[in-house]
Amino acid sequence: MPDTLPDRLSTDPDSPYYDAELLARDIGIRFKGAEKTNVEEYCVSEGWVRVAVGNKRDRHGKPLTLKLTGAVEPYFRDPPVG
């Protein structure tokens, strides 16, 4: 498994940017210098994150999200295994 994070990653299994193996590792997101724990999807090159809005759900049962723009810094919280 690579030690670099992709430009774009999503926690939604229906998304083409979903990667279960990568998400199994503990990934942290710094957005505008602050730690975010409710990020559903991010894109580093375009500079945005989608964050969950409380416990709200859309009509398909997925978390309702809000797109925020700014500096995105994904990182691994845990050290690489092996």
Phi and psi restraints in degrees (value plus and minus 20) as a CYANA .aco file:
   2 PRO   PHI     -90.0   -50.0
   2 PRO   PSI     133.5   173.5
   3 ASP   PHI    -115.8   -75.8
   3 ASP   PSI     -10.2    29.8
   4 THR   PHI    -132.9   -92.9
   4 THR   PSI     124.1   164.1
   5 LEU   PHI    -108.6   -68.6
   5 LEU   PSI     127.8   167.8
   6 PRO   PHI     -90.7   -50.7
   6 PRO   PSI     144.9   184.9
   7 ASP   PHI     -83.5   -43.5
   7 ASP   PSI     -52.8   -12.8
   8 ARG   PHI    -157.7  -117.7
   8 ARG   PSI     117.4   157.4
   9 LEU   PHI    -168.4  -128.4
   9 LEU   PSI     123.2   163.2
  10 SER   PHI    -151.3  -111.3
  10 SER   PSI     130.2   170.2
  11 THR   PHI    -112.8   -72.8
  11 THR   PSI     -23.4    16.6
  12 ASP   PHI    -104.7   -64.7
  12 ASP   PSI      97.8   137.8
  13 PRO   PHI     -80.3   -40.3
  13 PRO   PSI     -40.8    -0.8
  14 ASP   PHI    -103.3   -63.3
  14 ASP   PSI     -28.9    11.1
  15 SER   PHI    -101.7   -61.7
  15 SER   PSI     125.2   165.2
  16 PRO   PHI     -89.7   -49.7
  16 PRO   PSI     -31.8     8.2
  17 TYR   PHI    -118.7   -78.7
  17 TYR   PSI      -8.2    31.8
  18 TYR   PHI    -102.3   -62.3
  18 TYR   PSI     115.8   155.8
  19 ASP   PHI    -161.3  -121.3
  19 ASP   PSI      81.3   121.3
  20 ALA   PHI     -82.6   -42.6
  20 ALA   PSI     -61.6   -21.6
  21 GLU   PHI     -82.7   -42.7
  21 GLU   PSI     -62.9   -22.9
  22 LEU   PHI     -88.4   -48.4
  22 LEU   PSI     -59.4   -19.4
  23 LEU   PHI     -91.2   -51.2
  23 LEU   PSI     -38.3     1.7
  24 ALA   PHI     -86.1   -46.1
  24 ALA   PSI     -47.3    -7.3
  25 ARG   PHI     -99.9   -59.9
  25 ARG   PSI     136.5   176.5
  26 ASP   PHI    -101.4   -61.4
  26 ASP   PSI      87.8   127.8
  27 ILE   PHI    -126.1   -86.1
  27 ILE   PSI     112.6   152.6
  28 GLY   PHI    -130.1   -90.1
  28 GLY   PSI     134.1   174.1
  29 ILE   PHI    -148.1  -108.1
  29 ILE   PSI     104.7   144.7
  30 ARG   PHI    -123.3   -83.3
  30 ARG   PSI     104.1   144.1
  31 PHE   PHI    -140.3  -100.3
  31 PHE   PSI      97.8   137.8
  32 LYS   PHI      34.4    74.4
  32 LYS   PSI      16.9    56.9
  33 GLY   PHI      64.6   104.6
  33 GLY   PSI     -26.0    14.0
  34 ALA   PHI    -129.1   -89.1
  34 ALA   PSI     121.9   161.9
  35 GLU   PHI     -90.2   -50.2
  35 GLU   PSI     110.1   150.1
  36 LYS   PHI    -136.5   -96.5
  36 LYS   PSI     113.3   153.3
  37 THR   PHI    -130.7   -90.7
  37 THR   PSI     -24.8    15.2
  38 ASN   PHI    -132.7   -92.7
  38 ASN   PSI       9.3    49.3
  39 VAL   PHI     -99.9   -59.9
  39 VAL   PSI     106.3   146.3
  40 GLU   PHI    -113.8   -73.8
  40 GLU   PSI     -51.9   -11.9
  41 GLU   PHI    -177.6  -137.6
  41 GLU   PSI     130.0   170.0
  42 TYR   PHI    -162.2  -122.2
  42 TYR   PSI     139.4   179.4
  43 CYS   PHI    -162.7  -122.7
  43 CYS   PSI      94.8   134.8
  44 VAL   PHI     -91.8   -51.8
  44 VAL   PSI     -66.7   -26.7
  45 SER   PHI     -85.2   -45.2
  45 SER   PSI     -54.5   -14.5
  46 GLU   PHI    -110.9   -70.9
  46 GLU   PSI     -31.6     8.4
  47 GLY   PHI      48.9    88.9
  47 GLY   PSI      34.2    74.2
  48 TRP   PHI    -167.8  -127.8
  48 TRP   PSI     139.3   179.3
  49 VAL   PHI    -154.2  -114.2
  49 VAL   PSI     133.5   173.5
  50 ARG   PHI    -131.2   -91.2
  50 ARG   PSI     100.9   140.9
  51 VAL   PHI    -133.6   -93.6
  51 VAL   PSI     126.3   166.3
  52 ALA   PHI     -90.5   -50.5
  52 ALA   PSI     121.5   161.5
  53 VAL   PHI    -121.1   -81.1
  53 VAL   PSI      71.5   111.5
  54 GLY   PHI      38.0    78.0
  54 GLY   PSI    -159.1  -119.1
  55 ASN   PHI    -123.1   -83.1
  55 ASN   PSI      -4.2    35.8
  56 LYS   PHI     -88.1   -48.1
  56 LYS   PSI     126.9   166.9
  57 ARG   PHI    -145.7  -105.7
  57 ARG   PSI     128.7   168.7
  58 ASP   PHI    -104.8   -64.8
  58 ASP   PSI    -196.1  -156.1
  59 ARG   PHI     -89.6   -49.6
  59 ARG   PSI     -31.8     8.2
  60 HIS   PHI    -118.8   -78.8
  60 HIS   PSI     -17.5    22.5
  61 GLY   PHI      66.3   106.3
  61 GLY   PSI     -13.3    26.7
  62 LYS   PHI    -112.5   -72.5
  62 LYS   PSI     135.7   175.7
  63 PRO   PHI     -79.1   -39.1
  63 PRO   PSI     117.6   157.6
  64 LEU   PHI     -93.7   -53.7
  64 LEU   PSI     110.4   150.4
  65 THR   PHI    -141.9  -101.9
  65 THR   PSI     139.8   179.8
  66 LEU   PHI    -147.4  -107.4
  66 LEU   PSI     111.5   151.5
  67 LYS   PHI    -111.2   -71.2
  67 LYS   PSI     102.6   142.6
  68 LEU   PHI    -136.5   -96.5
  68 LEU   PSI     120.6   160.6
  69 THR   PHI    -128.2   -88.2
  69 THR   PSI     125.1   165.1
  70 GLY   PHI     137.8   177.8
  70 GLY   PSI    -194.0  -154.0
  71 ALA   PHI     -90.6   -50.6
  71 ALA   PSI     107.3   147.3
  72 VAL   PHI    -136.2   -96.2
  72 VAL   PSI     109.3   149.3
  73 GLU   PHI    -150.0  -110.0
  73 GLU   PSI      76.0   116.0
  74 PRO   PHI    -101.9   -61.9
  74 PRO   PSI     129.4   169.4
  75 TYR   PHI    -176.1  -136.1
  75 TYR   PSI     140.1   180.1
  76 PHE   PHI    -107.3   -67.3
  76 PHE   PSI     109.5   149.5
  77 ARG   PHI     -99.0   -59.0
  77 ARG   PSI     -53.6   -13.6
  78 ASP   PHI    -116.0   -76.0
  78 ASP   PSI     130.1   170.1
  79 PRO   PHI     -90.5   -50.5
  79 PRO   PSI     133.1   173.1
  80 PRO   PHI     -82.1   -42.1
  80 PRO   PSI     123.5   163.5
  81 VAL   PHI    -111.6   -71.6
  81 VAL   PSI     117.4   157.4
